[in-house]
Each structure stands twice: as C-alpha cells, then as structure tokens.
Amino acid sequence: MKPVVGAMQAWSCTVISAFAIIILGILGLLFNAEHPEMVGGEEDPANGHQVAVTVFIAVLIYAGFLVFCGIQGVLHMRESRRGAIAL
C-alpha cells in the first residue's frame, strides 16, 4: 500500500490531532459538567449537554484523522526502510 499524503503532512496531522483530542476532550467534559465558566454562570439558562455532544463529535472526527494520518506516517516509515527513493 502506498501513502496518499507526504510524510511531513502525515506526522503534522497526527500531532495536531492528538492535541485537538486532548483539548476538546477537556472542553467537552467541562461543558458536560456545566461548569460556570463555560456556560456563562449559574443563573444563566444554558444547555451544556448539547454543546458537549457537539464537542465530542468533533473529538471523534479528530480521532479519525489521528488514525488515518498515523497509518500514513507508518507507511512512510515502512517505505523508507525498503530503500525507496523519496521525491
């Protein structure tokens, strides 16, 4: 199997996706707990659970990017070990 994207793009996407999963996961947990700093205060009517669901969907999308880009990076490593010429 041949890689679809370049090695630098694959590893950059992997690192950015990992950080996005961590940061969005923390934000999603705070919205789910309806933390006052996230929903605007205790007296404001807010629906933090719906926001948390949306944020967790974004986490799933970034997890898909992480898997895809990680596989692309591994394919580049495997190809370079076989002596392939990188253009």
Protein Blocks (a to p, Z undefined) as FASTA:
>chain_A
ZZfbdfklmmmmmmmmmmmmmmmmmmmmmmmnopaklnopaklccdfklmmmmmmmmmmm
mmmmmmmmmmmmmmmmmmmmnopacZZ
